[in-house]
């Protein structure tokens, strides 16, 4: 009973993933800038005016309702 079933006799393996910390840092920095912009009054005014494009383009491009 000490053996665990992994399904179809396949051994568990760790995936080989390489994460570049400098790229993750750049991504986090741009994410923080967008979130700060979304909390600003300027974003609210542009959203009501209909001239806001920066965030709406990102949402249109990457939004997936199935997730």
N, C-alpha and C positions, 0 to 999 in steps of 0.2 A: 504494500500500500504506500510505500515511500516514493514510488515512481509516479510522476504526474503525467497525465495524458496531454499531449500537445496537439493531437488530431492528425490523422493520416500518417503517423509515424515520422513526422518532421521534427527535427531538433530545433530548439529555440536558438536563434542567433541574434547578436546585437547588430543593428544596421551601422554601416560605416558612413557617418555624417561629418562633413567638414563645415564648421561655422566660422565665418570670417567676422571677428569682433568689430573691425573697423567699419564694415558694411552694415552691421547691425546698429552700430552707433550712429551712422548717417541716417538710417531709416528711422530710428527713434527721435533724432533731432528734427527731421521733417514732420514726423507725426505730432510732436509736441508743438511745433509752429502752427500746424493746421488746427489743432485743438485750441490753442490760445486764440487764434483768429476767430474760431467759431464761438468763443465765449465773449468776444468783443461787441461793442455797440455798433461798430461799423458793419460787421457781418449781419446783424439784425436789420439795420437800415437797408443795406443792399438786398437782403432777402425779401423784404417787404416791397422794395422798389422794383425788383425783378432783374437787377443788373448783376447779381452775384453769380460768378461763373467758376471760381476756383474749386470750391467744395462740391458744387453740383456736378461738375464734370467728373470728379473722382468718384462720386456716388454712382453716377450713371455708368461709369466704366467698370467698377469693381463690385457693385452690389449684386449679391446672389440671394434671391429669396428662398432658395431651397436649403440653405445652410442654417 
